[in-house]
């Protein structure tokens, strides 16, 4: 009972930390946007807008209110899921509807990329560790170094040139929403997902290989072998499980780069997602829309890291 209460307390503390970071992140995004140059009134009305029209626009969106009042009003609405309306991109349209229409595409590409990265890295990392010092290990390590050094935007153009324009295997532009056709989404989303997945898979592979090699020579593994357990049993129960803790931790840390990659890759491949919406809103100085998109991205990262903490706690061999 005491262990359960202690675990519940730690979970509550982690959740409280998530909420605090979300609030600090929301404040940072809000005030950073206001500190930048540009006026959403001019972005919406054009440089030739009259002073009266600009004043009316600012009054309509209450942009002349004190910043603290604007932030408090926006944060109160965001806490209930009301992000207000778009000022420029889709003037007057509720931001929650814009996000709801775009977020599934971004989540699909992100999950697709993460699934590819995990599948590739689990295979390559395990094979490299079990064939340590051999040709396969050197090839996997070299590929991982190459993958880490490739920016996702550069890899995107390479994939388009080679697999889309060159071989004609995949479309070079456009994306079929999973709600319209799941098979079509898998097909049209493969190249953008692979462009995001490749650098992550390289980082995951290096981490898993290193963790497996370190664990293979620990004392508890030698003891398990001396007790007569088979190599497969020893690897699965005493090596692989322990190596998964740093591996899963790295996955959680890489999620922020995954979401950052979607912002760029969605623009290149024409994916109608949240990342491309955020870029358009930033250029248009659509404050509420940028704030909402950034907050959604931040919450996604925090949720994944919170889940990773819970998974790592379950993988801890001391709980077995």
MARVEX-754165 format. One record per residue (C-alpha): x, z, y; residue in one letter. Coordinates in steps of 0.25 Angstrom, whole numbers. Last residue first. Layout:
<torbas>
TORBA, X, Z, Y, A
...
</torbas>
This chain:
<torbas>
TORBA, 41, -45, -28, X
TORBA, 40, -40, -14, X
TORBA, 55, -38, -13, X
TORBA, 56, -53, -17, X
TORBA, 51, -57, -3, X
TORBA, 43, -69, -5, X
TORBA, 30, -62, 0, X
TORBA, 37, -57, 13, X
TORBA, 42, -72, 15, X
TORBA, 28, -77, 14, X
TORBA, 23, -67, 24, X
TORBA, 34, -71, 34, X
TORBA, 31, -85, 31, X
TORBA, 16, -83, 35, X
TORBA, 20, -77, 48, X
TORBA, 30, -89, 51, X
TORBA, 19, -99, 48, X
TORBA, 9, -91, 57, X
TORBA, 19, -91, 68, X
TORBA, 22, -105, 67, X
TORBA, 8, -109, 67, X
TORBA, 5, -100, 79, X
TORBA, 16, -106, 87, X
TORBA, 11, -120, 84, X
TORBA, -3, -116, 88, X
TORBA, 2, -109, 101, X
TORBA, 10, -122, 105, X
TORBA, -2, -131, 103, X
TORBA, -11, -121, 111, X
TORBA, -1, -120, 123, X
TORBA, 1, -135, 123, X
TORBA, -14, -137, 124, X
TORBA, -16, -127, 135, X
TORBA, -5, -132, 143, X
TORBA, -8, -147, 143, X
TORBA, 5, -151, 150, X
TORBA, 3, -166, 146, X
TORBA, 17, -167, 140, X
TORBA, 14, -153, 132, X
TORBA, 0, -158, 128, X
TORBA, 6, -170, 122, X
TORBA, 16, -162, 114, X
TORBA, 6, -152, 109, X
TORBA, -3, -163, 104, X
TORBA, 9, -169, 97, X
TORBA, 11, -156, 90, X
TORBA, -3, -153, 87, X
TORBA, -5, -165, 79, X
TORBA, -9, -180, 80, X
TORBA, 3, -185, 72, X
TORBA, 9, -197, 79, X
TORBA, 21, -197, 71, X
TORBA, 31, -195, 82, X
TORBA, 22, -185, 90, X
TORBA, 19, -177, 77, X
TORBA, 34, -176, 74, X
TORBA, 37, -170, 87, X
TORBA, 27, -158, 87, X
TORBA, 27, -158, 72, X
TORBA, 42, -154, 73, X
TORBA, 39, -142, 81, X
TORBA, 29, -137, 71, X
TORBA, 39, -139, 60, X
TORBA, 50, -132, 68, X
TORBA, 41, -120, 70, X
TORBA, 38, -120, 55, X
TORBA, 53, -119, 52, X
TORBA, 54, -104, 53, X
TORBA, 43, -102, 43, X
TORBA, 50, -112, 33, X
TORBA, 63, -104, 36, X
TORBA, 56, -91, 31, X
TORBA, 51, -98, 19, X
TORBA, 65, -102, 15, X
TORBA, 71, -88, 18, X
TORBA, 61, -82, 9, X
TORBA, 60, -93, -2, X
TORBA, 74, -90, -7, X
TORBA, 70, -77, -13, X
TORBA, 59, -84, -20, X
TORBA, 68, -95, -25, X
TORBA, 79, -86, -31, X
TORBA, 72, -75, -38, X
TORBA, 59, -80, -44, X
TORBA, 61, -95, -44, X
TORBA, 76, -96, -47, X
TORBA, 76, -84, -57, X
TORBA, 64, -90, -64, X
TORBA, 70, -104, -65, X
TORBA, 84, -98, -69, X
TORBA, 78, -90, -81, X
TORBA, 78, -75, -80, X
TORBA, 87, -68, -90, X
TORBA, 89, -55, -82, X
TORBA, 103, -60, -78, X
TORBA, 96, -71, -70, X
TORBA, 88, -62, -63, X
TORBA, 100, -53, -59, X
TORBA, 107, -65, -54, X
TORBA, 95, -69, -45, X
TORBA, 95, -54, -40, X
TORBA, 109, -55, -36, X
TORBA, 108, -67, -27, X
TORBA, 115, -80, -31, X
TORBA, 103, -89, -31, X
TORBA, 97, -82, -18, X
TORBA, 108, -88, -9, X
TORBA, 107, -102, -15, X
TORBA, 91, -102, -14, X
TORBA, 92, -97, 1, X
TORBA, 102, -108, 4, X
TORBA, 94, -119, -3, X
TORBA, 81, -114, 3, X
TORBA, 86, -114, 18, X
TORBA, 93, -127, 17, X
TORBA, 80, -133, 11, X
TORBA, 71, -127, 22, X
TORBA, 80, -133, 33, X
TORBA, 80, -147, 27, X
TORBA, 65, -146, 24, X
TORBA, 62, -142, 39, X
TORBA, 70, -154, 44, X
TORBA, 62, -164, 34, X
TORBA, 48, -158, 36, X
TORBA, 46, -162, 50, X
TORBA, 49, -177, 48, X
TORBA, 42, -176, 34, X
TORBA, 29, -171, 40, X
TORBA, 30, -182, 51, X
TORBA, 32, -192, 39, X
TORBA, 22, -187, 30, X
TORBA, 10, -185, 39, X
TORBA, 5, -199, 37, X
TORBA, 4, -198, 22, X
TORBA, 0, -183, 21, X
TORBA, -10, -185, 32, X
TORBA, -16, -197, 25, X
TORBA, -17, -189, 13, X
TORBA, -25, -178, 20, X
TORBA, -34, -188, 27, X
TORBA, -42, -186, 39, X
TORBA, -40, -171, 40, X
TORBA, -26, -173, 37, X
TORBA, -24, -181, 50, X
TORBA, -18, -195, 48, X
TORBA, -5, -196, 56, X
TORBA, 0, -207, 65, X
TORBA, 14, -214, 66, X
TORBA, 24, -219, 56, X
TORBA, 15, -220, 44, X
TORBA, 22, -218, 31, X
TORBA, 28, -227, 20, X
TORBA, 31, -239, 29, X
TORBA, 46, -240, 24, X
TORBA, 53, -242, 37, X
TORBA, 42, -239, 48, X
TORBA, 36, -227, 41, X
TORBA, 47, -221, 31, X
TORBA, 60, -225, 38, X
TORBA, 57, -226, 53, X
TORBA, 46, -216, 53, X
TORBA, 55, -206, 45, X
TORBA, 66, -208, 55, X
TORBA, 57, -206, 67, X
TORBA, 52, -193, 61, X
TORBA, 66, -189, 57, X
TORBA, 70, -190, 72, X
TORBA, 58, -181, 76, X
TORBA, 61, -171, 65, X
TORBA, 75, -169, 69, X
TORBA, 85, -171, 58, X
TORBA, 97, -161, 56, X
TORBA, 89, -152, 47, X
TORBA, 86, -164, 38, X
TORBA, 101, -168, 37, X
TORBA, 105, -154, 33, X
TORBA, 94, -153, 23, X
TORBA, 98, -167, 17, X
TORBA, 112, -162, 16, X
TORBA, 108, -149, 9, X
TORBA, 99, -157, -1, X
TORBA, 110, -167, -4, X
TORBA, 121, -156, -6, X
TORBA, 112, -148, -15, X
TORBA, 108, -161, -23, X
TORBA, 123, -164, -25, X
TORBA, 126, -151, -31, X
TORBA, 131, -138, -24, X
TORBA, 118, -131, -26, X
TORBA, 109, -138, -36, X
TORBA, 99, -126, -37, X
TORBA, 100, -124, -22, X
TORBA, 98, -139, -18, X
TORBA, 87, -140, -28, X
TORBA, 79, -128, -22, X
TORBA, 82, -132, -8, X
TORBA, 78, -147, -10, X
TORBA, 65, -144, -17, X
TORBA, 60, -133, -8, X
TORBA, 65, -140, 4, X
TORBA, 57, -153, 1, X
TORBA, 44, -146, -2, X
TORBA, 46, -136, 10, X
TORBA, 48, -147, 20, X
TORBA, 37, -156, 15, X
TORBA, 27, -144, 15, X
TORBA, 32, -141, 29, X
TORBA, 30, -155, 34, X
TORBA, 16, -156, 28, X
TORBA, 12, -142, 34, X
TORBA, 17, -147, 48, X
TORBA, 10, -161, 47, X
TORBA, -3, -154, 42, X
TORBA, -2, -143, 53, X
TORBA, 0, -154, 64, X
TORBA, -11, -162, 59, X
TORBA, -20, -150, 58, X
TORBA, -17, -145, 72, X
TORBA, -21, -158, 79, X
TORBA, -37, -157, 79, X
TORBA, -37, -142, 80, X
TORBA, -27, -142, 91, X
TORBA, -35, -151, 99, X
TORBA, -48, -143, 96, X
TORBA, -41, -130, 100, X
TORBA, -37, -137, 113, X
TORBA, -51, -139, 118, X
TORBA, -53, -153, 125, X
TORBA, -53, -152, 140, X
TORBA, -42, -162, 143, X
TORBA, -37, -167, 130, X
TORBA, -22, -169, 133, X
TORBA, -23, -163, 147, X
TORBA, -30, -149, 149, X
TORBA, -33, -146, 134, X
TORBA, -43, -135, 132, X
TORBA, -42, -120, 129, X
TORBA, -34, -115, 118, X
TORBA, -46, -107, 112, X
TORBA, -42, -102, 98, X
TORBA, -46, -87, 102, X
TORBA, -31, -83, 105, X
TORBA, -29, -96, 112, X
TORBA, -40, -92, 122, X
TORBA, -34, -79, 126, X
TORBA, -20, -85, 126, X
TORBA, -25, -96, 136, X
TORBA, -32, -86, 145, X
TORBA, -20, -76, 145, X
TORBA, -10, -88, 148, X
TORBA, -18, -93, 159, X
TORBA, -20, -79, 165, X
TORBA, -5, -77, 164, X
TORBA, -2, -90, 170, X
TORBA, -10, -87, 183, X
TORBA, -22, -97, 185, X
TORBA, -18, -110, 191, X
TORBA, -20, -118, 178, X
TORBA, -34, -114, 176, X
TORBA, -37, -127, 168, X
TORBA, -48, -132, 178, X
TORBA, -41, -126, 190, X
TORBA, -28, -134, 186, X
TORBA, -36, -147, 185, X
TORBA, -43, -145, 198, X
TORBA, -30, -142, 205, X
TORBA, -24, -155, 199, X
TORBA, -37, -163, 203, X
TORBA, -36, -158, 217, X
TORBA, -21, -161, 218, X
TORBA, -24, -175, 215, X
TORBA, -19, -181, 201, X
TORBA, -9, -192, 203, X
TORBA, 0, -185, 193, X
TORBA, -10, -186, 182, X
TORBA, -22, -178, 179, X
TORBA, -19, -171, 166, X
TORBA, -4, -170, 167, X
TORBA, -5, -167, 182, X
TORBA, -14, -155, 179, X
TORBA, -6, -151, 167, X
TORBA, 6, -149, 177, X
TORBA, 20, -151, 173, X
TORBA, 33, -142, 172, X
TORBA, 34, -131, 163, X
TORBA, 32, -116, 165, X
TORBA, 17, -117, 162, X
TORBA, 21, -122, 148, X
TORBA, 31, -111, 146, X
TORBA, 20, -101, 150, X
TORBA, 10, -105, 139, X
TORBA, 21, -108, 128, X
TORBA, 28, -94, 130, X
TORBA, 14, -87, 130, X
TORBA, 9, -93, 117, X
TORBA, 23, -90, 111, X
TORBA, 22, -75, 115, X
TORBA, 8, -74, 110, X
TORBA, 11, -81, 96, X
TORBA, 23, -72, 95, X
TORBA, 15, -60, 96, X
TORBA, 4, -65, 86, X
TORBA, 15, -68, 76, X
TORBA, 22, -54, 78, X
TORBA, 8, -48, 76, X
TORBA, 7, -55, 63, X
TORBA, 21, -51, 58, X
TORBA, 17, -36, 62, X
TORBA, 4, -38, 54, X
TORBA, 11, -43, 42, X
TORBA, 21, -32, 43, X
TORBA, 10, -22, 43, X
TORBA, 3, -28, 31, X
TORBA, 16, -28, 23, X
TORBA, 18, -13, 26, X
TORBA, 3, -10, 23, X
TORBA, 5, -17, 9, X
TORBA, 18, -10, 6, X
TORBA, 12, 3, 9, X
TORBA, 0, 0, 0, X
</torbas>
